[in-house]
């Protein structure tokens, strides 16, 4: 009986770890999306926001760049990163 409880506990921990890893990936992607948006704003408006100069871009360039970098991430998920920020 104890072996069964240990196995169940290990499975719960594995699921929690997988969920945490997924959340971590999303948070890294969200951080990169904001960094990319800032870099584009620096270039478009010629104002220093970060210490390092950014990339050339337009209104949709952040999503376009992230789509190229993360081809397996869906457009809805990428756009959702900015929808969440707008609500905050």
C-alpha positions in Angstrom: 0.0 0.0 0.0 2.8 2.4 0.8 4.4 1.7 -2.6 1.1 2.7 -4.3 1.0 6.0 -2.3 4.6 6.8 -3.2 3.9 6.1 -6.9 0.8 8.4 -6.8 2.8 11.1 -5.1 5.6 10.9 -7.7 3.0 11.2 -10.5 1.5 14.3 -8.8 4.9 15.8 -8.5 5.8 15.0 -12.1 2.5 16.7 -13.3 3.3 19.7 -11.2 6.8 19.9 -12.6 5.5 19.7 -16.1 3.0 22.4 -15.5 5.7 24.6 -13.9 8.0 24.0 -16.9 5.2 25.0 -19.3 4.5 28.1 -17.3 8.2 29.0 -17.2 8.3 28.7 -21.0 5.3 31.0 -21.4 6.8 33.5 -19.0 10.1 33.5 -20.9 8.2 34.0 -24.1 6.2 36.9 -22.6 9.4 38.5 -21.3 11.0 38.3 -24.8 7.8 39.7 -26.3 8.0 42.8 -24.1 11.7 43.2 -24.7 11.1 43.0 -28.5 8.3 45.6 -28.2 10.5 47.9 -26.3 13.3 47.5 -28.8 10.9 48.3 -31.7 9.6 51.4 -29.8 13.2 52.6 -29.2 13.9 52.4 -32.9 10.6 53.9 -34.1 10.4 56.8 -31.7 14.2 57.2 -31.3 14.1 57.2 -27.6 16.4 55.2 -25.2 14.3 52.8 -23.1 16.9 50.1 -22.6 20.6 50.4 -22.5 21.1 48.5 -25.7 19.6 49.7 -29.0 16.8 47.7 -30.5 15.7 46.2 -33.8 13.8 47.9 -36.7 10.1 47.2 -36.6 6.5 48.3 -37.1 3.3 47.8 -35.2 3.1 44.1 -36.0 6.8 43.4 -35.9 6.9 42.0 -32.4 4.5 39.3 -33.2 6.2 38.6 -36.6 9.6 38.3 -34.9 8.3 36.0 -32.2 6.6 33.9 -34.8 9.8 33.4 -36.6 11.7 32.6 -33.4 9.0 30.3 -32.1 7.4 28.6 -35.0 5.6 26.0 -32.8 3.9 28.7 -30.7 0.5 29.6 -32.1 -0.4 33.1 -33.2 -3.3 33.2 -30.7 -0.9 32.5 -27.8 1.5 35.2 -29.0 -1.3 37.7 -29.4 -2.6 36.7 -26.0 0.6 37.9 -24.4 -0.2 41.4 -25.3 -3.9 41.1 -24.6 -3.0 40.1 -21.0 -0.8 43.2 -20.7 -3.5 45.5 -21.9 -5.9 44.3 -19.2 -3.2 44.7 -16.4 
